Amino acid sequence: MHRHHHDHGHDHEHDHPHDHEHHHPGHPPHGPGHNHLHSHRAPVQWQTPHQPDGAKEHAIGPEPDLDKVEAAFVDGFFQAADPTSFLRLARIPFEIAADGENLKLLRVEIDALTDVGSLTPHVGGGTFRYDPLPSNFVSRRRRLRFVYFDGASLRALSYAELRDIQTPA
C-alpha cells in the first residue's frame, strides 16, 4: 500500500500507485464521503426537501424514523414551560375534521409502559404459558395519545394517526 499526503486538507491511504493528481484516469469520480465509492441512495433525512414552484407533489410513503420524532416530541413536551405553545410549535392541531366529525383537542396523554412478562400460546391456542421476563428482557416505552372530543365521545389518536389527518383550511 502506498501512503502519501495530498495537500488538500486531509491524509488518506490508497491501495494503488498513481501520480499526485487527485483524479485517477480510468476510475470514476469519488462519491460522497471520504474518497469511497457509494451506490446511489436517498439522503438520510426525515425532512421533505423543498420543491420548486409549480412542481407536482408525489405520494410520500411512511415517514422514516417516526418513532424517533415521537420520542423527541414526548421529551420536549415534558420539559415545555408552556405546553399550549409547544403544541402550536409542533403543529399539533387544536381542531381537526376527521371522518365527517369536527374534533377538538382536550388532552395529551403520555403513558409509561413496562413489559415484565410474556405469553406463549400452547398448541391449539386454547391455553398459554406465562413467563416473567428476566431484567435484561424487560422493555420500556412511552405511548403518546392526543385525546379529541367529537361532540359525543372522546377519541384518542396516535401521533402517526394525527399526522395522517389533514387540518381544515
Secondary structure, DSSP 8 states (H G I E B T S, - for coil): -EEEE-SSS-EEEESS---S-SS-TTS----SSSS--------S-SS-----TT-------S-TTHHHHHHHHHHHHHH-S-HHHHHHHTT--SEEEETTEEEEEEEEEEEEEEE-EEEEE-TTSS-EEEEE--GGG-EEEEEEEEEEE-SSSEEEEEHHHHHHS----
